[in-house]
Amino acid sequence: MNGNYKGNDEIGQLMSDFHQTDPENIHYDVLAQGVKHFKENEKGREQMCEAVEKYAKEYAKEYAKEYAVREKMIAIKNLMENMKLTLDQALNALGIQGDERKLIISEWQK
């Protein structure tokens, strides 16, 4: 769904509501009540802070995994080019085994 949609129908109104920061300006009551709870209620703010913190931690873990794979891909490429190793030889030289090895092989083949 395109969050930038601004049609004059129910979907357009909902997209507009999603962009509102003031619950008083939200057309749909259920959504307005939820926003009000998370913005104006101490318990709601705590819940939102916890949810955002959890999301940030999960995002950081995923980013760290992707970064590690990219770094290993660079090391593999360097070994293959400079030492004239095959992909398997480079993976062996770096001690990459198991699921990580399968992931790198599939990424290499793209």
CORZIZI-V198545 format. One record per residue. RES is the residue in one small letter. SS is DSSP state (helix for helix, strand for strand, loop for the rest). PHI is phi as a letter, one per 30 degrees, with the letter a starting at -180 (* if undefined). NEAR is the number of other C-alpha atoms within 12 Angstrom. Layout:
RES_SS_PHI_NEAR + RES_SS_PHI_NEAR
This chain:
m_loop_*_9 + n_loop_d_12 + g_loop_d_15 + n_loop_c_15 + y_loop_d_18 + k_loop_b_18 + g_loop_d_14 + n_loop_c_11 + d_loop_b_11 + e_helix_d_14 + i_helix_d_19 + g_helix_e_20 + q_helix_d_22 + l_helix_d_27 + m_helix_d_23 + s_helix_d_26 + d_helix_d_29 + f_helix_d_25 + h_loop_c_21 + q_loop_d_20 + t_loop_c_18 + d_loop_c_21 + p_helix_e_24 + e_helix_d_19 + n_helix_c_20 + i_loop_c_23 + h_loop_d_23 + y_loop_d_22 + d_helix_e_15 + v_helix_d_15 + l_helix_d_25 + a_helix_d_24 + q_helix_d_21 + g_helix_d_24 + v_helix_d_27 + k_helix_d_24 + h_helix_e_20 + f_helix_d_24 + k_helix_c_22 + e_helix_c_20 + n_loop_c_15 + e_helix_e_13 + k_helix_d_14 + g_helix_d_18 + r_helix_d_18 + e_helix_d_16 + q_helix_d_18 + m_helix_d_21 + c_helix_d_16 + e_helix_d_15 + a_helix_d_15 + v_helix_d_15 + e_helix_d_14 + k_helix_d_14 + y_helix_d_14 + a_helix_d_14 + k_helix_d_14 + e_helix_d_14 + y_helix_d_14 + a_helix_d_14 + k_helix_d_14 + e_helix_d_14 + y_helix_d_14 + a_helix_d_14 + k_helix_d_17 + e_helix_d_18 + y_helix_d_14 + a_helix_d_17 + v_helix_d_25 + r_helix_d_19 + e_helix_d_16 + k_helix_d_28 + m_helix_d_28 + i_helix_d_20 + a_helix_d_24 + i_helix_d_32 + k_helix_e_24 + n_helix_d_20 + l_helix_d_22 + m_helix_d_21 + e_helix_d_15 + n_helix_d_13 + m_loop_c_15 + k_loop_h_14 + l_loop_c_19 + t_loop_d_18 + l_helix_e_29 + d_helix_d_22 + q_helix_d_20 + a_helix_d_28 + l_helix_d_29 + n_helix_d_17 + a_helix_d_19 + l_loop_c_23 + g_loop_i_15 + i_loop_c_23 + q_loop_b_17 + g_helix_i_12 + d_helix_d_11 + e_helix_d_21 + r_helix_d_24 + k_helix_d_17 + l_helix_d_22 + i_helix_d_30 + i_helix_d_23 + s_helix_d_14 + e_helix_d_17 + w_helix_d_19 + q_loop_d_10 + k_loop_d_7
